[in-house]
């Protein structure tokens, strides 16, 4: 059986957009994120805030090619770009003074993908 990719139309468009941006700007980070988003649902990434807090540095842009969950606390001011966020995660991110943005916004803000960290 031939693999068709994600059935979620928004996810497909986002992966295509990231791939185009990666090729245009010679930014491998966006190509990797697009490739990860195209994986099957059972392989989709879900990251808790505690993991982001553990590995992120102050002022960095964190890229999550999946969903950010609200487990743990966030003590650093970072910008988190992800495909989706749980409601609890959004509340905790805002309380910590950090920003939550979509991956397409992250491409517009940082087309080269510099000063970013991917957390899977």
C-alpha positions as CSV (number, residue, x, y, z in Angstrom):
1,X,0.0,0.0,0.0
2,X,1.3,3.4,-1.0
3,X,1.9,5.9,1.8
4,X,-0.1,9.1,1.2
5,X,1.1,11.3,4.0
6,X,-1.0,13.2,6.5
7,X,-4.8,13.4,5.9
8,X,-5.0,16.7,7.8
9,X,-5.1,19.3,5.1
10,X,-3.6,22.1,7.3
11,X,-0.7,19.8,8.3
12,X,0.0,19.0,4.6
13,X,0.0,22.7,3.6
14,X,2.2,23.6,6.5
15,X,4.7,20.8,5.6
16,X,4.8,22.1,2.0
17,X,5.3,25.7,3.1
18,X,8.2,24.7,5.4
19,X,9.8,22.6,2.7
20,X,9.6,25.5,0.2
21,X,11.1,27.9,2.8
22,X,13.8,25.5,3.6
23,X,14.9,25.2,0.0
24,X,14.5,28.9,-0.7
25,X,16.6,30.0,2.3
26,X,18.9,27.0,2.4
27,X,17.7,26.3,5.9
28,X,17.9,22.6,6.7
29,X,16.0,23.1,10.0
30,X,12.7,23.8,8.1
31,X,13.3,20.8,5.8
32,X,13.7,18.6,8.9
33,X,10.6,20.0,10.5
34,X,8.6,19.4,7.3
35,X,9.9,15.8,7.1
36,X,8.9,15.1,10.8
37,X,5.4,16.6,10.3
38,X,4.8,14.2,7.4
39,X,5.4,11.1,9.6
40,X,2.4,8.9,10.5
41,X,0.1,9.9,13.4
42,X,1.5,7.2,15.7
43,X,5.0,8.7,15.3
44,X,3.8,12.3,15.9
45,X,5.8,14.3,18.5
46,X,4.3,15.5,21.8
47,X,6.6,17.5,24.1
48,X,5.9,18.6,27.7
49,X,6.9,22.0,29.0
50,X,9.3,20.4,31.5
51,X,11.4,19.1,28.6
52,X,11.5,22.5,27.0
53,X,12.5,24.0,30.3
54,X,15.3,21.5,30.7
55,X,16.9,21.9,27.3
56,X,16.1,25.5,26.2
57,X,18.3,28.5,26.7
58,X,16.9,32.0,27.6
59,X,15.8,33.9,24.5
60,X,16.0,31.0,22.1
61,X,13.3,30.0,19.6
62,X,12.2,26.4,20.3
63,X,10.7,24.4,17.4
64,X,8.4,21.5,18.2
65,X,7.2,19.5,15.1
66,X,4.1,18.4,16.9
67,X,2.1,19.3,20.0
68,X,3.2,21.0,23.1
69,X,1.6,19.6,26.3
70,X,1.3,21.3,29.7
71,X,3.2,18.9,31.9
72,X,5.7,20.6,34.1
73,X,6.6,24.3,34.4
74,X,8.4,26.8,32.2
75,X,10.8,29.1,34.0
76,X,12.6,30.6,30.9
77,X,11.5,33.3,28.5
78,X,11.6,31.6,25.1
79,X,9.6,31.6,21.9
80,X,7.9,28.3,21.3
81,X,6.8,27.4,17.7
82,X,4.7,24.3,17.3
83,X,2.0,22.7,15.2
84,X,-0.4,22.8,18.1
85,X,-0.6,23.6,21.8
86,X,-2.8,22.2,24.6
87,X,-4.8,24.8,26.5
88,X,-2.9,24.2,29.7
89,X,0.4,24.6,27.9
90,X,-0.7,28.0,26.4
91,X,-1.7,29.2,29.8
92,X,1.6,28.2,31.4
93,X,3.6,29.7,28.5
94,X,1.9,33.1,28.8
95,X,2.3,33.1,32.6
96,X,6.1,32.6,32.2
97,X,6.4,35.5,29.9
98,X,7.2,33.4,26.9
99,X,5.5,33.4,23.5
100,X,3.7,30.6,21.7
101,X,3.5,30.9,17.9
102,X,2.7,28.6,15.0
103,X,5.4,27.1,12.8
104,X,4.4,29.2,9.8
105,X,4.8,32.4,11.9
106,X,8.3,31.1,12.9
107,X,9.3,30.8,9.3
108,X,8.3,34.4,8.6
109,X,10.1,35.7,11.7
110,X,13.2,33.5,11.2
111,X,13.5,32.3,7.5
112,X,17.1,31.1,8.0
113,X,16.3,29.1,11.1
114,X,19.2,30.6,13.1
115,X,19.3,30.6,16.9
116,X,16.7,27.8,17.1
117,X,16.5,24.5,18.9
118,X,14.4,21.6,17.8
119,X,12.9,19.5,20.7
120,X,11.3,16.2,19.9
